[in-house]
C-alpha cells in the first residue's frame, strides 16, 4: 500500500499492488514493474485508503497531500472532486494534458488501448469564469479529435454538474 511522492509523481514500486490497481479501472500508468500516478489519481486512492503516500519517509495526511498539490495547481481540489465523481460513477478517467484538458473520459466498460475516450473534460468551480474564446478553442480541439467536451462544475456544496458540448454542422 506504500506509494512515494517524488517531485510531482507518485510511484508504487510493489509490482503486485501496481498491477492490481492498474487492472481495476486502468488507474495510473504501468512503467516496467511500477505504477506511476498523477496527483489526482493518488489523492483518489489515498482518500479511499487504498494507498499511503510517503514523502522523504514521512507519511502524508490527505490534507498535507492536497496542500502540496494545491500550491502547484489552484484547481487541484476541483479536479479531484470531478475525478472522484466520474470514477465513482464507473467511468475510466485519464489525464488529458496533451489536449489542453484535465481528463480523457472513457465510457463505462471501456478498455484502454482498444477503445477511445468519448469525452475530454475540463473542471471548474461555479465561481470561476470561462472566456468564450477559451470555450470555443476547447470545442474545436474536441471536434478535431472526434470527442465531445464535458465541462465539470463543482458548486459551493461540493456537488458536480456536467455540461456536454460538441460540434454540430449547420444544415
N, CA and C atoms as a LAMMPS dump frame, in Angstrom:
ITEM: TIMESTEP
0
ITEM: NUMBER OF ATOMS
513
ITEM: BOX BOUNDS ff ff ff
-5.0000000000000000e+02 5.0000000000000000e+02
-5.0000000000000000e+02 5.0000000000000000e+02
-5.0000000000000000e+02 5.0000000000000000e+02
ITEM: ATOMS id mol type element x y z
1 1 1 N 0.805 -1.207 0
2 1 2 C 0 0 0
3 1 3 C 0.842 1.263 0
4 2 1 N 2.154 1.138 0.008
5 2 2 C 3.013 2.315 0.078
6 2 3 C 3.282 2.896 -1.299
7 3 1 N 3.137 4.225 -1.375
8 3 2 C 3.462 4.984 -2.572
9 3 3 C 4.407 6.101 -2.163
10 4 1 N 5.298 6.47 -3.06
11 4 2 C 6.277 7.516 -2.755
12 4 3 C 6.083 8.708 -3.666
13 5 1 N 6.033 9.888 -3.051
14 5 2 C 5.935 11.139 -3.801
15 5 3 C 7.342 11.575 -4.164
16 6 1 N 7.607 11.586 -5.46
17 6 2 C 8.914 12 -5.965
18 6 3 C 8.658 13.103 -6.982
19 7 1 N 9.088 14.317 -6.643
20 7 2 C 8.766 15.516 -7.421
21 7 3 C 7.244 15.66 -7.466
22 8 1 N 6.628 15.553 -8.629
23 8 2 C 5.163 15.668 -8.732
24 8 3 C 4.513 14.334 -9.082
25 9 1 N 5.281 13.262 -9.016
26 9 2 C 4.8 11.951 -9.417
27 9 3 C 4.728 11.036 -8.201
28 10 1 N 3.719 10.196 -8.173
29 10 2 C 3.576 9.234 -7.099
30 10 3 C 3.885 7.865 -7.695
31 11 1 N 4.828 7.17 -7.065
32 11 2 C 5.333 5.905 -7.586
33 11 3 C 4.984 4.773 -6.626
34 12 1 N 4.461 3.691 -7.189
35 12 2 C 4.24 2.456 -6.427
36 12 3 C 5.178 1.413 -7.017
37 13 1 N 6.133 0.971 -6.192
38 13 2 C 7.121 0.006 -6.662
39 13 3 C 6.725 -1.443 -6.403
40 14 1 N 5.717 -1.669 -5.604
41 14 2 C 5.237 -3.022 -5.32
42 14 3 C 4.512 -3.529 -6.57
43 15 1 N 5.124 -4.482 -7.257
44 15 2 C 4.603 -4.945 -8.55
45 15 3 C 3.182 -5.507 -8.445
46 16 1 N 2.912 -6.271 -7.404
47 16 2 C 1.58 -6.869 -7.245
48 16 3 C 0.528 -5.785 -7.026
49 17 1 N 0.82 -4.82 -6.161
50 17 2 C -0.11 -3.718 -5.911
51 17 3 C -0.288 -2.878 -7.17
52 18 1 N 0.811 -2.607 -7.856
53 18 2 C 0.765 -1.814 -9.089
54 18 3 C -0.15 -2.481 -10.113
55 19 1 N 0.026 -3.768 -10.322
56 19 2 C -0.802 -4.494 -11.29
57 19 3 C -2.261 -4.532 -10.852
58 20 1 N -2.492 -4.727 -9.564
59 20 2 C -3.855 -4.787 -9.044
60 20 3 C -4.588 -3.461 -9.242
61 21 1 N -3.948 -2.358 -8.866
62 21 2 C -4.579 -1.045 -9.003
63 21 3 C -4.821 -0.693 -10.47
64 22 1 N -3.846 -1.004 -11.308
65 22 2 C -3.976 -0.652 -12.722
66 22 3 C -5.042 -1.495 -13.424
67 23 1 N -5.12 -2.767 -13.065
68 23 2 C -6.086 -3.644 -13.731
69 23 3 C -7.528 -3.332 -13.333
70 24 1 N -7.72 -2.684 -12.195
71 24 2 C -9.069 -2.315 -11.748
72 24 3 C -9.366 -0.88 -12.176
73 25 1 N -9.679 -0.7 -13.422
74 25 2 C -10.069 0.619 -13.891
75 25 3 C -8.973 1.414 -14.547
76 26 1 N -7.855 0.769 -14.861
77 26 2 C -6.776 1.416 -15.615
78 26 3 C -6.243 2.677 -14.937
79 27 1 N -6.165 2.67 -13.627
80 27 2 C -5.647 3.85 -12.923
81 27 3 C -4.127 3.888 -13.042
82 28 1 N -3.573 5.074 -13.269
83 28 2 C -2.132 5.243 -13.379
84 28 3 C -1.573 4.7 -14.683
85 29 1 N -0.248 4.752 -14.783
86 29 2 C 0.464 4.231 -15.951
87 29 3 C 1.48 3.212 -15.484
88 30 1 N 1.394 2 -16.015
89 30 2 C 2.38 0.968 -15.688
90 30 3 C 3.643 1.232 -16.493
91 31 1 N 4.732 1.39 -15.804
92 31 2 C 6.04 1.593 -16.428
93 31 3 C 6.961 0.522 -15.878
94 32 1 N 7.266 -0.463 -16.719
95 32 2 C 8.041 -1.638 -16.313
96 32 3 C 7.295 -2.32 -15.181
97 33 1 N 7.842 -2.379 -13.986
98 33 2 C 7.188 -3.093 -12.887
99 33 3 C 6.63 -2.147 -11.829
100 34 1 N 6.506 -0.873 -12.169
101 34 2 C 5.992 0.089 -11.195
102 34 3 C 4.814 0.849 -11.779
103 35 1 N 4.037 1.453 -10.882
104 35 2 C 2.871 2.231 -11.293
105 35 3 C 3.156 3.699 -11.001
106 36 1 N 2.937 4.542 -12.005
107 36 2 C 3.105 5.982 -11.848
108 36 3 C 1.724 6.618 -11.819
109 37 1 N 1.462 7.398 -10.774
110 37 2 C 0.168 8.049 -10.593
111 37 3 C 0.317 9.558 -10.653
112 38 1 N -0.693 10.216 -11.196
113 38 2 C -0.757 11.674 -11.118
114 38 3 C -1.195 12.035 -9.703
115 39 1 N -1.081 13.288 -9.355
116 39 2 C -1.531 13.739 -8.042
117 39 3 C -3.002 13.461 -7.814
118 40 1 N -3.826 13.685 -8.841
119 40 2 C -5.274 13.471 -8.722
120 40 3 C -5.582 11.994 -8.521
121 41 1 N -4.931 11.127 -9.288
122 41 2 C -5.154 9.683 -9.141
123 41 3 C -4.74 9.208 -7.75
124 42 1 N -3.581 9.683 -7.296
125 42 2 C -3.093 9.279 -5.98
126 42 3 C -4.007 9.795 -4.871
127 43 1 N -4.506 11.015 -5.014
128 43 2 C -5.404 11.559 -3.992
129 43 3 C -6.679 10.729 -3.91
130 44 1 N -7.179 10.301 -5.052
131 44 2 C -8.368 9.447 -5.091
132 44 3 C -8.112 8.156 -4.307
133 45 1 N -6.98 7.508 -4.585
134 45 2 C -6.656 6.255 -3.897
135 45 3 C -6.373 6.488 -2.415
136 46 1 N -5.731 7.587 -2.097
137 46 2 C -5.452 7.946 -0.7
138 46 3 C -6.753 8.153 0.068
139 47 1 N -7.698 8.864 -0.544
140 47 2 C -8.975 9.134 0.122
141 47 3 C -9.805 7.862 0.299
142 48 1 N -9.54 6.84 -0.511
143 48 2 C -10.239 5.545 -0.41
144 48 3 C -9.458 4.553 0.462
145 49 1 N -8.362 5.01 1.068
146 49 2 C -7.494 4.167 1.903
147 49 3 C -6.903 2.981 1.148
148 50 1 N -6.657 3.164 -0.147
149 50 2 C -6.046 2.114 -0.964
150 50 3 C -4.523 2.207 -0.943
151 51 1 N -4.003 3.425 -0.683
152 51 2 C -2.556 3.631 -0.602
153 51 3 C -2.241 4.578 0.554
154 52 1 N -0.974 4.555 0.954
155 52 2 C -0.421 5.539 1.871
156 52 3 C 0.714 6.206 1.109
157 53 1 N 0.76 7.522 1.169
158 53 2 C 1.765 8.261 0.398
159 53 3 C 2.834 8.792 1.341
160 54 1 N 4.095 8.541 0.961
161 54 2 C 5.233 8.997 1.744
162 54 3 C 6.054 9.977 0.929
163 55 1 N 6.547 10.985 1.62
164 55 2 C 7.464 11.953 1.017
165 55 3 C 8.669 12.034 1.932
166 56 1 N 9.809 11.585 1.433
167 56 2 C 11.042 11.541 2.232
168 56 3 C 10.801 10.814 3.558
169 57 1 N 10.225 9.653 3.493
170 57 2 C 9.971 8.751 4.623
171 57 3 C 8.895 9.225 5.593
172 58 1 N 8.237 10.365 5.295
173 58 2 C 7.164 10.864 6.143
174 58 3 C 5.828 10.575 5.456
175 59 1 N 4.927 9.918 6.189
176 59 2 C 3.606 9.649 5.637
177 59 3 C 2.797 10.94 5.607
178 60 1 N 2.177 11.218 4.466
179 60 2 C 1.38 12.428 4.304
180 60 3 C -0.087 12.157 4.625
181 61 1 N -0.714 13.094 5.323
182 61 2 C -2.158 13.029 5.522
183 61 3 C -2.826 13.504 4.23
184 62 1 N -4.133 13.291 4.13
185 62 2 C -4.86 13.791 2.958
186 62 3 C -4.691 15.298 2.833
187 63 1 N -4.773 16.004 3.953
188 63 2 C -4.646 17.47 3.934
189 63 3 C -3.256 17.893 3.47
190 64 1 N -2.216 17.262 3.998
191 64 2 C -0.846 17.606 3.6
192 64 3 C -0.647 17.327 2.105
193 65 1 N -1.182 16.206 1.654
194 65 2 C -1.074 15.858 0.23
195 65 3 C -1.793 16.899 -0.625
196 66 1 N -3.024 17.227 -0.249
197 66 2 C -3.813 18.211 -1.002
198 66 3 C -3.137 19.58 -0.978
199 67 1 N -2.61 19.975 0.157
200 67 2 C -1.915 21.267 0.26
201 67 3 C -0.695 21.313 -0.653
202 68 1 N 0.065 20.217 -0.705
203 68 2 C 1.26 20.152 -1.548
204 68 3 C 0.895 20.386 -3.016
205 69 1 N -0.128 19.673 -3.498
206 69 2 C -0.502 19.791 -4.911
207 69 3 C -1.3 21.064 -5.201
208 70 1 N -2.026 21.572 -4.212
209 70 2 C -2.783 22.816 -4.41
210 70 3 C -1.858 24.012 -4.59
211 71 1 N -0.659 23.947 -4.023
212 71 2 C 0.323 25.025 -4.215
213 71 3 C 0.801 25.065 -5.662
214 72 1 N 0.793 23.93 -6.324
215 72 2 C 1.238 23.835 -7.711
216 72 3 C 0.102 24.059 -8.707
217 73 1 N -1.125 23.775 -8.271
218 73 2 C -2.283 23.854 -9.155
219 73 3 C -3.488 24.316 -8.338
220 74 1 N -3.934 25.549 -8.56
221 74 2 C -5.043 26.092 -7.763
222 74 3 C -6.36 25.346 -7.993
223 75 1 N -6.46 24.609 -9.093
224 75 2 C -7.675 23.834 -9.377
225 75 3 C -7.563 22.376 -8.937
226 76 1 N -6.543 22.037 -8.17
227 76 2 C -6.304 20.645 -7.783
228 76 3 C -7.522 20.017 -7.092
229 77 1 N -8.091 20.673 -6.116
230 77 2 C -9.231 20.107 -5.37
231 77 3 C -10.446 19.96 -6.287
232 78 1 N -10.679 20.93 -7.161
233 78 2 C -11.794 20.85 -8.117
234 78 3 C -11.604 19.624 -9.008
235 79 1 N -10.391 19.445 -9.525
236 79 2 C -10.098 18.288 -10.38
237 79 3 C -10.309 16.981 -9.608
238 80 1 N -9.882 16.954 -8.356
239 80 2 C -10.045 15.743 -7.541
240 80 3 C -11.518 15.393 -7.356
241 81 1 N -12.347 16.401 -7.153
242 81 2 C -13.782 16.149 -6.954
243 81 3 C -14.431 15.626 -8.229
244 82 1 N -14.083 16.2 -9.365
245 82 2 C -14.634 15.723 -10.638
246 82 3 C -14.115 14.316 -10.935
247 83 1 N -12.817 14.097 -10.762
248 83 2 C -12.223 12.779 -10.988
249 83 3 C -12.937 11.727 -10.144
250 84 1 N -13.079 12.015 -8.859
251 84 2 C -13.717 11.082 -7.928
252 84 3 C -15.167 10.804 -8.317
253 85 1 N -15.903 11.843 -8.663
254 85 2 C -17.305 11.679 -9.044
255 85 3 C -17.437 10.802 -10.29
256 86 1 N -16.597 11.06 -11.285
257 86 2 C -16.644 10.264 -12.515
258 86 3 C -16.228 8.815 -12.253
259 87 1 N -15.145 8.623 -11.496
260 87 2 C -14.681 7.263 -11.177
261 87 3 C -15.738 6.5 -10.384
262 88 1 N -16.325 7.171 -9.399
263 88 2 C -17.342 6.514 -8.574
264 88 3 C -18.595 6.177 -9.378
265 89 1 N -18.775 6.851 -10.514
266 89 2 C -19.909 6.562 -11.402
267 89 3 C -19.57 5.478 -12.43
268 90 1 N -18.339 4.965 -12.385
269 90 2 C -17.964 3.853 -13.249
270 90 3 C -17.194 4.217 -14.5
271 91 1 N -16.901 5.494 -14.699
272 91 2 C -16.144 5.907 -15.879
273 91 3 C -14.65 5.719 -15.632
274 92 1 N -13.903 5.525 -16.714
275 92 2 C -12.447 5.467 -16.634
276 92 3 C -11.942 6.862 -16.958
277 93 1 N -11.089 7.392 -16.087
278 93 2 C -10.64 8.773 -16.207
279 93 3 C -9.111 8.798 -16.264
280 94 1 N -8.579 9.406 -17.303
281 94 2 C -7.136 9.528 -17.502
282 94 3 C -6.792 10.994 -17.75
283 95 1 N -5.543 11.36 -17.574
284 95 2 C -5.127 12.732 -17.817
285 95 3 C -5.234 13.065 -19.309
286 96 1 N -5.377 14.363 -19.594
287 96 2 C -5.517 14.8 -20.992
288 96 3 C -4.709 16.067 -21.243
289 97 1 N -3.551 16.159 -20.625
290 97 2 C -2.739 17.361 -20.755
291 97 3 C -2.354 17.662 -22.198
292 98 1 N -2.109 16.625 -23
293 98 2 C -1.681 16.874 -24.381
294 98 3 C -2.77 17.538 -25.212
295 99 1 N -4.011 17.48 -24.75
296 99 2 C -5.123 18.13 -25.432
297 99 3 C -5.463 19.489 -24.823
298 100 1 N -4.837 19.827 -23.698
299 100 2 C -5.165 21.07 -23.013
300 100 3 C -6.387 20.936 -22.116
301 101 1 N -6.75 19.702 -21.777
302 101 2 C -7.885 19.421 -20.905
303 101 3 C -7.391 18.749 -19.63
304 102 1 N -8.29 18.613 -18.678
305 102 2 C -7.918 17.952 -17.429
306 102 3 C -7.948 16.435 -17.575
307 103 1 N -9.004 15.905 -18.231
308 103 2 C -9.162 14.459 -18.294
309 103 3 C -9.7 13.977 -19.642
310 104 1 N -9.317 12.748 -19.988
311 104 2 C -9.989 11.969 -21.014
312 104 3 C -10.945 11.067 -20.246
313 105 1 N -12.168 10.964 -20.709
314 105 2 C -13.155 10.143 -20.016
315 105 3 C -13.638 9.057 -20.967
316 106 1 N -13.473 7.825 -20.504
317 106 2 C -13.882 6.654 -21.274
318 106 3 C -15.207 6.157 -20.727
319 107 1 N -16.054 5.691 -21.62
320 107 2 C -17.355 5.175 -21.219
321 107 3 C -17.181 3.956 -20.315
322 108 1 N -18.209 3.674 -19.543
323 108 2 C -18.195 2.527 -18.637
324 108 3 C -17.938 1.253 -19.436
325 109 1 N -17.056 0.415 -18.921
326 109 2 C -16.75 -0.853 -19.574
327 109 3 C -15.713 -0.771 -20.679
328 110 1 N -15.194 0.424 -20.94
329 110 2 C -14.181 0.581 -21.992
330 110 3 C -12.877 -0.085 -21.587
331 111 1 N -12.075 -0.398 -22.597
332 111 2 C -10.753 -0.969 -22.374
333 111 3 C -9.734 -0.02 -23.001
334 112 1 N -8.841 0.489 -22.154
335 112 2 C -7.801 1.396 -22.632
336 112 3 C -6.925 0.626 -23.628
337 113 1 N -6.622 1.252 -24.74
338 113 2 C -5.828 0.607 -25.778
339 113 3 C -6.69 -0.016 -26.867
340 114 1 N -7.925 -0.349 -26.511
341 114 2 C -8.847 -0.9 -27.5
342 114 3 C -9.916 0.123 -27.861
343 115 1 N -10.386 0.85 -26.867
344 115 2 C -11.429 1.852 -27.062
345 115 3 C -10.829 3.252 -26.937
346 116 1 N -11.52 4.204 -27.52
347 116 2 C -11.095 5.599 -27.436
348 116 3 C -11.947 6.326 -26.401
349 117 1 N -11.367 7.365 -25.819
350 117 2 C -12.128 8.199 -24.891
351 117 3 C -13.288 8.829 -25.659
352 118 1 N -14.404 8.948 -24.985
353 118 2 C -15.587 9.545 -25.602
354 118 3 C -15.611 11.06 -25.377
355 119 1 N -15.015 11.505 -24.248
356 119 2 C -15.073 12.91 -23.863
357 119 3 C -13.705 13.425 -23.436
358 120 1 N -13.543 14.735 -23.548
359 120 2 C -12.461 15.468 -22.895
360 120 3 C -13.129 16.368 -21.859
361 121 1 N -12.613 16.336 -20.647
362 121 2 C -13.25 17.074 -19.55
363 121 3 C -12.374 18.213 -19.051
364 122 1 N -13.038 19.319 -18.778
365 122 2 C -12.397 20.48 -18.167
366 122 3 C -13.159 20.793 -16.885
367 123 1 N -12.433 21.036 -15.803
368 123 2 C -13.031 21.195 -14.477
369 123 3 C -12.926 22.631 -13.982
370 124 1 N -14.048 23.145 -13.466
371 124 2 C -14.049 24.487 -12.882
372 124 3 C -14.977 24.515 -11.664
373 125 1 N -14.845 25.576 -10.909
374 125 2 C -15.741 25.851 -9.79
375 125 3 C -16.877 26.721 -10.311
376 126 1 N -18.011 26.685 -9.638
377 126 2 C -19.139 27.529 -10.054
378 126 3 C -18.788 29.007 -9.968
379 127 1 N -17.765 29.356 -9.215
380 127 2 C -17.366 30.748 -9.065
381 127 3 C -16.328 31.184 -10.092
382 128 1 N -15.839 30.239 -10.894
383 128 2 C -14.859 30.565 -11.929
384 128 3 C -15.568 31.106 -13.166
385 129 1 N -14.827 31.833 -13.952
386 129 2 C -15.383 32.282 -15.23
387 129 3 C -14.616 31.582 -16.341
388 130 1 N -15.26 31.471 -17.467
389 130 2 C -14.653 30.836 -18.632
390 130 3 C -14.922 31.748 -19.826
391 131 1 N -13.848 32.223 -20.432
392 131 2 C -13.993 33.108 -21.579
393 131 3 C -14.525 32.33 -22.77
394 132 1 N -15.384 32.983 -23.543
395 132 2 C -15.982 32.329 -24.704
396 132 3 C -14.92 31.888 -25.696
397 133 1 N -13.84 32.635 -25.813
398 133 2 C -12.765 32.245 -26.744
399 133 3 C -12.107 30.947 -26.29
400 134 1 N -11.959 30.764 -24.966
401 134 2 C -11.394 29.514 -24.445
402 134 3 C -12.364 28.352 -24.655
403 135 1 N -13.641 28.614 -24.424
404 135 2 C -14.665 27.595 -24.641
405 135 3 C -14.686 27.169 -26.11
406 136 1 N -14.607 28.133 -27
407 136 2 C -14.593 27.859 -28.433
408 136 3 C -13.364 27.031 -28.822
409 137 1 N -12.227 27.384 -28.268
410 137 2 C -10.99 26.619 -28.529
411 137 3 C -11.159 25.176 -28.088
412 138 1 N -11.751 24.983 -26.915
413 138 2 C -11.937 23.627 -26.393
414 138 3 C -12.853 22.8 -27.296
415 139 1 N -13.932 23.425 -27.766
416 139 2 C -14.861 22.725 -28.655
417 139 3 C -14.151 22.332 -29.955
418 140 1 N -13.335 23.238 -30.497
419 140 2 C -12.609 22.941 -31.734
420 140 3 C -11.634 21.783 -31.535
421 141 1 N -10.921 21.795 -30.411
422 141 2 C -9.984 20.696 -30.125
423 141 3 C -10.739 19.379 -30.042
424 142 1 N -11.832 19.365 -29.316
425 142 2 C -12.633 18.14 -29.178
426 142 3 C -13.102 17.638 -30.535
427 143 1 N -13.588 18.539 -31.343
428 143 2 C -14.055 18.155 -32.681
429 143 3 C -12.921 17.542 -33.499
430 144 1 N -11.741 18.141 -33.41
431 144 2 C -10.617 17.662 -34.223
432 144 3 C -10.141 16.268 -33.803
433 145 1 N -10.413 15.873 -32.554
434 145 2 C -10.012 14.535 -32.099
435 145 3 C -11.218 13.612 -31.921
436 146 1 N -12.356 14.041 -32.477
437 146 2 C -13.587 13.229 -32.5
438 146 3 C -14.075 12.841 -31.102
439 147 1 N -14.153 13.849 -30.233
440 147 2 C -14.664 13.647 -28.884
441 147 3 C -15.63 14.776 -28.546
442 148 1 N -16.474 14.543 -27.574
443 148 2 C -17.328 15.609 -27.044
444 148 3 C -16.63 16.22 -25.845
445 149 1 N -17.026 17.417 -25.511
446 149 2 C -16.455 18.102 -24.36
447 149 3 C -17.389 17.993 -23.172
448 150 1 N -16.805 17.771 -22.01
449 150 2 C -17.555 17.828 -20.76
450 150 3 C -16.976 18.971 -19.936
451 151 1 N -17.852 19.859 -19.52
452 151 2 C -17.472 20.899 -18.579
453 151 3 C -17.998 20.432 -17.224
454 152 1 N -17.086 20.084 -16.321
455 152 2 C -17.459 19.63 -14.983
456 152 3 C -17.388 20.802 -14.022
457 153 1 N -18.507 21.109 -13.385
458 153 2 C -18.574 22.271 -12.491
459 153 3 C -18.871 21.796 -11.074
460 154 1 N -18.038 22.234 -10.142
461 154 2 C -18.244 21.923 -8.722
462 154 3 C -18.885 23.137 -8.069
463 155 1 N -20.036 22.912 -7.408
464 155 2 C -20.718 24.025 -6.744
465 155 3 C -20.168 24.226 -5.326
466 156 1 N -20.7 25.215 -4.633
467 156 2 C -20.199 25.557 -3.297
468 156 3 C -20.42 24.449 -2.27
469 157 1 N -21.344 23.54 -2.557
470 157 2 C -21.591 22.411 -1.658
471 157 3 C -20.701 21.216 -1.994
472 158 1 N -19.925 21.31 -3.065
473 158 2 C -19.035 20.225 -3.476
474 158 3 C -19.663 19.233 -4.431
475 159 1 N -20.866 19.542 -4.928
476 159 2 C -21.545 18.651 -5.869
477 159 3 C -21.128 18.965 -7.297
478 160 1 N -21.119 17.931 -8.136
479 160 2 C -20.699 18.084 -9.527
480 160 3 C -21.904 18.156 -10.458
481 161 1 N -21.799 19.048 -11.434
482 161 2 C -22.763 19.15 -12.523
483 161 3 C -21.96 19.128 -13.812
484 162 1 N -22.498 18.455 -14.823
485 162 2 C -21.785 18.308 -16.085
486 162 3 C -22.595 18.87 -17.235
487 163 1 N -21.881 19.527 -18.15
488 163 2 C -22.47 20.006 -19.381
489 163 3 C -21.661 19.41 -20.523
490 164 1 N -22.351 18.753 -21.441
491 164 2 C -21.687 18.156 -22.592
492 164 3 C -21.912 19.05 -23.803
493 165 1 N -20.845 19.266 -24.549
494 165 2 C -20.923 20.067 -25.776
495 165 3 C -20.204 19.332 -26.889
496 166 1 N -20.671 19.549 -28.095
497 166 2 C -19.966 19.018 -29.248
498 166 3 C -20.293 19.877 -30.462
499 167 1 N -19.48 19.701 -31.461
500 167 2 C -19.579 20.478 -32.688
501 167 3 C -20.696 19.911 -33.539
502 168 1 N -21.562 20.771 -34.047
503 168 2 C -22.639 20.36 -34.953
504 168 3 C -22.522 21.188 -36.218
505 169 1 N -22.628 20.535 -37.355
506 169 2 C -22.646 21.259 -38.638
507 169 3 C -24.061 21.766 -38.867
508 170 1 N -24.161 22.988 -39.271
509 170 2 C -25.456 23.565 -39.618
510 170 3 C -25.851 23.071 -41.002
511 171 1 N -27.102 22.711 -41.178
512 171 2 C -27.578 22.214 -42.48
513 171 3 C -28.326 23.268 -43.21
